């Protein structure tokens, strides 16, 4: 285009150079050695070992965080540079131009780092952590406010711009596909910041998003379902947009913008015809021509496999950006298309012996200088629109694995590791370099958002899980899902009753993962096994699942096969209860992943590797819509927890779920404060100082036994370690021989402290604080424990989900008068966690080191001890 020479001139003239001692190029106090961390791992190790893989991801994010610094990836204005060249003397030369897609990536990473612990916390841990993320977000908000003020005609939309000059355009046209990425990141940032109490900052980003929402249809929609790929607006043109003849109909970043237009755009100008115009956008024949399936033969290690996928433009991983930002993978039809692309990409790369995966990227200049050349024709011959002589495969992109990291983190990690180790120059003090020659002879000495931030965001799992929650809260999820089912189910002809070519195959790791660990033959032979598992899962849960889910279903079932153990193991599937007119009938729970026995399944994780593999399977099955049923058993000592059940109306009663608003969604959180206040009676040291942390999980829905709505909450207190009460019978001979277990004593203290009388009405305190999960069952048919997060109860359809973490503290004494009710305390919401860390936090079976937390036994209510009886005991003897 005519503006490219101008862009190049600005890039060179405005570039700044930083050496290793300058603020931009320094590591800000962090150790400079160790940035070649990938050599501490092997591709096979990160492929097979969940614990080592997580350590590898942690190291990767730590070094990628060096790019999120002023003078490296960010200008003094707070807006992003496009990137930076690494000069031969080790200095950086920044590329001052940028576009809104880089802003989108920066915003997404900052919001995760500001709002979540776990892996997201590693990103900026060495340079200020969450506070640094918030500082950069405040600077970004100010830069965007200045941009809107100086260019009101663009409605918050951004063209390619010059970063140091606060977004001065360097081309006249605005590409809508980049702005769709920006809009969805703003949506994510505003809602994430609101959840951690940064409401003022959230509102500032919300204002920019609102400007884009109000302007989007006016600036880009051409009518009759056509969306302009680009537009321009004269500064004094009265807001009238000149729209490109080219339309935005591709199923990649273009689709992402159209989704923004449909779900968040202001269509009021069309009045009653708004719905018709939206539908026309998705019915556009030019859009539909992209939707279909083809297949390519891949010969790998002596065997040929036919692998199907949707056609692509170049089959660059850049075509998968939408999966980073929206919950595409939670819609089966879209997940099927995504998995097909990554399956073909990985099998083809292994067959070619590449040290990475293909993607649009820069490569080193032919003369060996510091200048680079952008290449958009890296592609898989036969699967793209490029001719055979046009599709290049001589370089692999640093970001090539990001789509696979989303689809299958284990295989994606192996490919990412392979690329990092392909050449010593791929790892720098500012994280990963741009690309590497396929023969491993050279790297491209460039740092870019496109390569680095996409991969970091994929390592963190993308934004899909959180965005699903936000879309559901804003009543947008159903529309989002219906559009994807329409495009990738009906329109794409994806008949889920039949598998596509190669759909039952897993993803292929790089060749450095040896054939003893992974081979195409073994993978192909496992197809029948995976098919059976998928059919069993579909039948057991009465769900329609795409065939691409079979490898993940198989992996989950194999974990349980390999880790079956004896009674007393940390995990069990428990008992299944059937409620009949004559009473309750129980039998051992069985499902598609449990052994075909008539006894309760018991399972053990022998190492952190095995435990993390279980956590990953729990999360994976939940995201597929088939949550596991699994209890964590009580070890001898564990974190204090309570199981709260509050019942609402009957199924057919009006407002039957209103109880949720009483139980948790009231602003004063009376229920939680009351419980915490009683816990403080016994653990007063947590009243002041750092306070008392409480993690809350919910499992709300219809109770199959009582036919009432049930607001169910699990409260976990990570700071307090208690010992377990154990069930017994007369036959055990242990009645009265054990000292009182603190867990049941604390629970009873809360019950009697809050209760006014001996009433047994619905939702009295003895019923709200369920004691059954607290009691350890030593027998072979043990059924007690606490469900793992993201797991379900048999046939209930209400999986256990994290609500958040809070810290309660109070400067007042334990003597609370009636006028101070509910108890006076301050409540601080803590940062979110990644999904695996939520499972870890909610797993009471995980070994707890250290002694019981000291308590004030004098604070125990006198009636609490009188109720210390085993619920199944045949005598009246205290038996804890």
HUQUIGI-V465052 format. One record per backbone hydrogen bond with DSSP energy under -1.0 kcal/mol. CO is the residue of the C=O (numbers start at 1). NH is the residue of the N-H. If there is no record, write none. Layout:
CO&NH + CO&NH
This chain:
1&4 + 3&7 + 4&8 + 5&9 + 6&10 + 7&11 + 8&12 + 9&13 + 10&14 + 16&94 + 18&92 + 19&22 + 22&26 + 27&30 + 36&39 + 37&40 + 38&41 + 42&46 + 43&47 + 44&48 + 45&49 + 49&53 + 50&54 + 51&55 + 52&56 + 53&57 + 54&58 + 55&59 + 56&60 + 57&61 + 58&62 + 59&63 + 60&64 + 61&65 + 63&66 + 64&67 + 67&69 + 67&73 + 69&72 + 69&73 + 69&74 + 73&81 + 74&71 + 75&78 + 79&75 + 82&449 + 83&95 + 84&447 + 85&93 + 87&90 + 91&87 + 92&18 + 93&85 + 95&82 + 96&163 + 97&82 + 98&161 + 99&102 + 99&103 + 100&104 + 101&105 + 102&106 + 103&107 + 104&108 + 105&109 + 106&110 + 107&111 + 108&112 + 109&113 + 110&114 + 111&115 + 112&116 + 115&832 + 119&122 + 120&123 + 124&127 + 124&129 + 129&133 + 130&134 + 131&135 + 132&136 + 133&137 + 134&138 + 135&139 + 136&140 + 137&141 + 138&142 + 139&143 + 140&144 + 141&145 + 142&146 + 143&147 + 144&148 + 145&149 + 146&150 + 147&151 + 151&154 + 152&155 + 154&157 + 160&170 + 161&98 + 162&167 + 163&166 + 168&162 + 174&231 + 175&179 + 176&180 + 177&181 + 178&182 + 179&183 + 180&184 + 181&185 + 182&186 + 183&187 + 184&188 + 185&189 + 186&190 + 187&191 + 188&192 + 189&193 + 190&194 + 191&195 + 193&198 + 194&197 + 197&199 + 198&202 + 199&203 + 200&204 + 201&205 + 202&206 + 203&207 + 204&208 + 205&209 + 206&210 + 207&211 + 208&212 + 209&213 + 210&214 + 211&215 + 212&216 + 213&266 + 215&219 + 216&220 + 217&221 + 220&228 + 223&226 + 226&222 + 227&248 + 229&176 + 230&244 + 231&174 + 232&242 + 234&237 + 237&240 + 242&232 + 246&229 + 247&249 + 252&256 + 253&257 + 254&258 + 255&259 + 256&260 + 257&261 + 258&262 + 259&263 + 260&264 + 267&270 + 268&271 + 270&273 + 271&274 + 273&277 + 274&278 + 275&279 + 276&280 + 277&281 + 278&282 + 279&283 + 284&287 + 284&288 + 285&289 + 287&290 + 288&291 + 294&309 + 296&307 + 298&305 + 300&303 + 303&300 + 305&298 + 307&296 + 309&294 + 313&385 + 316&319 + 317&320 + 318&321 + 320&323 + 321&324 + 322&326 + 324&463 + 326&328 + 327&330 + 328&331 + 331&335 + 332&336 + 333&337 + 334&338 + 335&339 + 336&340 + 337&341 + 338&342 + 339&343 + 340&344 + 341&345 + 342&346 + 343&347 + 344&348 + 345&349 + 346&350 + 347&351 + 348&352 + 349&354 + 350&353 + 357&397 + 361&375 + 363&373 + 365&368 + 371&365 + 373&363 + 375&361 + 377&392 + 380&383 + 383&312 + 387&390 + 387&391 + 392&379 + 394&438 + 396&436 + 397&400 + 399&402 + 401&405 + 402&406 + 403&407 + 404&408 + 408&412 + 409&413 + 410&414 + 411&415 + 412&416 + 413&417 + 414&418 + 415&419 + 416&420 + 417&421 + 423&426 + 426&433 + 428&431 + 431&428 + 434&398 + 435&444 + 436&396 + 437&440 + 442&437 + 444&446 + 445&86 + 446&434 + 447&84 + 448&452 + 449&453 + 449&454 + 452&456 + 453&457 + 454&458 + 455&459 + 456&460 + 457&462 + 458&461 + 463&467 + 464&468 + 465&469 + 466&470 + 467&471 + 468&472 + 469&473 + 470&474 + 471&476 + 472&475 + 476&480 + 477&481 + 478&482 + 479&483 + 480&484 + 481&485 + 482&486 + 483&487 + 484&488 + 485&489 + 485&490 + 486&491 + 487&492 + 489&494 + 493&495 + 495&498 + 500&503 + 501&308 + 502&505 + 510&513 + 514&517 + 514&518 + 519&523 + 520&524 + 521&525 + 522&526 + 524&527 + 526&530 + 527&531 + 528&532 + 529&533 + 530&534 + 531&535 + 532&536 + 533&537 + 534&538 + 535&539 + 536&540 + 537&541 + 538&542 + 538&543 + 546&549 + 547&550 + 549&553 + 550&554 + 551&555 + 552&556 + 553&557 + 554&558 + 555&559 + 556&560 + 557&561 + 558&562 + 559&563 + 563&604 + 566&569 + 570&633 + 571&603 + 572&631 + 574&589 + 576&587 + 578&585 + 580&583 + 583&580 + 585&578 + 587&576 + 591&594 + 595&597 + 601&573 + 602&565 + 603&571 + 607&611 + 608&612 + 609&613 + 610&614 + 611&615 + 612&616 + 613&617 + 614&618 + 615&619 + 616&620 + 617&621 + 618&622 + 619&623 + 620&624 + 621&626 + 622&625 + 628&792 + 630&788 + 631&572 + 632&786 + 636&724 + 638&722 + 640&717 + 642&715 + 643&770 + 644&713 + 646&711 + 649&709 + 650&653 + 653&656 + 655&658 + 656&649 + 657&660 + 658&661 + 659&663 + 660&664 + 660&665 + 669&673 + 670&674 + 671&675 + 672&676 + 673&677 + 674&678 + 675&679 + 676&680 + 679&682 + 679&683 + 682&856 + 683&686 + 684&687 + 687&810 + 688&691 + 692&808 + 694&806 + 695&716 + 696&803 + 696&804 + 697&714 + 698&801 + 701&710 + 703&707 + 707&651 + 708&703 + 709&648 + 710&701 + 711&646 + 712&699 + 713&644 + 714&697 + 715&642 + 716&695 + 717&720 + 720&640 + 721&853 + 722&638 + 723&743 + 725&776 + 729&732 + 730&733 + 734&737 + 741&745 + 742&746 + 743&747 + 744&748 + 745&749 + 746&750 + 747&751 + 748&752 + 749&753 + 750&754 + 751&755 + 761&764 + 764&767 + 764&768 + 765&769 + 768&645 + 768&770 + 771&774 + 776&727 + 779&782 + 786&632 + 788&791 + 791&800 + 793&796 + 800&790 + 801&698 + 804&696 + 805&830 + 806&694 + 807&828 + 808&692 + 809&826 + 814&816 + 817&820 + 818&821 + 826&809 + 828&807 + 832&117 + 834&838 + 835&839 + 836&840 + 837&841 + 838&842 + 840&843 + 842&844 + 855&857 + 856&859 + 857&860 + 861&864 + 865&868 + 867&869 + 870&873
